[in-house]
Amino acid sequence: MTHASSLDAESKPLIRLKNLPLPELRAQLLALGEPAFRAEQVIKWVYQKRVDEVRAWQREVEGLIGNGDWDKSESRLEDIKRWEATLPGEMFPETKALIERQEKG
């Protein structure tokens, strides 16, 4: 795979792979000489990183709510909602439970 540092930044703009739909990601990776299955690997990796981030924030919000820090917990819950909107499917049940706890305050 060609590393970004070896590309001439003026002639080739950087592409945010995580923003590409799977068919476009596959085409970009093929153009770089990577096998087609690499696209699925990238998608899974990005998805898992997002899930891991949401889980870490959920733990943070648990602590904030436990300490009665309602303003910070509300702000972080908004961050979680934005991140989860980038993931397929519905909101995580854990996030829904945190929102309910925060609203009961």
N, C-alpha and C positions, 0 to 999 in steps of 0.2 A: 504494500500500500504506500502511496506517495504521502510523505509528511507535509503538513502545511508550511513548515519552515523552508522546504525545498521549492515551493512554488513562487513564482514571480507575482507578488501581490498586485502589481499594476496591471498585469495582463489577465489575471484570473481572480475574480472576486471570490471570497470565501463563501461557502454554502453551509447554512445551518442544517445539518442532516436531520436533527431531531424534529424539524418543522416540515419535513417532506412526507407526503403520503407514501405508503409502501412501494407502489410501482415506480415512483420517481426516485426514491431512495435506491431501489434495486438498480435502476438505470445508471444512476450516478456512480454507484459502487462498481458496476460492470465496466463503466468507462475508465475507472481507476485500476482495472485489472483484477478486481476482487471477484470471488464466486458469488452467484446470485443469492445463495443462502445466507451470506453475510448480512444482508438487509434485515432478515428476521432476527439475527443475533443482536444487531444494533437496536432494533425496536424493543426487544425484550430487555436489553440492558437499560435503555432510557426509561422504560416503564418501571423496572424494579427500582431504579434510583429515585424516581418520583414517589413511588410507594414508600420507600425507606424514609424519604424526607417527610412525608405526611405522617408516618408513624412517630418519628422523632418529635414533630410539632405537637402531635396528640399528647405525648407524654409531657411535654412542656406545659401544655394547657391544663392537663390534670393537676400539675403542681401549682400553677397560677390560681386555678379555681380553689384548690385546697388551702392556699394562703390568702384567699379573699381578694386577690388582685384582679378585679373585674375588668378594668380598662385594658390591661395588657392581654388578658385572656380573650377579650372580645376582638382585639386587633389581630391576635394570632389566629383566631378562628376564621377571620376574614381571609387571611393568607391561605389557610388550609382549604377553604372553599374554592378559592381561585385555582390552587394546584389541582384539587380533585376534579375541577371542571375540565382539566386537560387529559384526564384519564377516562377510558371507556367505562360505561356502566353507571350505576347509581352511586350516590355518596356512601362512604363507608359507614356501617352501623355505629362504629365507635365515635365517628365525628358527629353523627346525629345525636348520640347520647351526651356528648360534651356540649353541644348546642343547647340541649334541653336543660342540662345542669347549669349552664351559664345563664340561661333565661330565667331560671328559678331563683338565681342569685340569692 
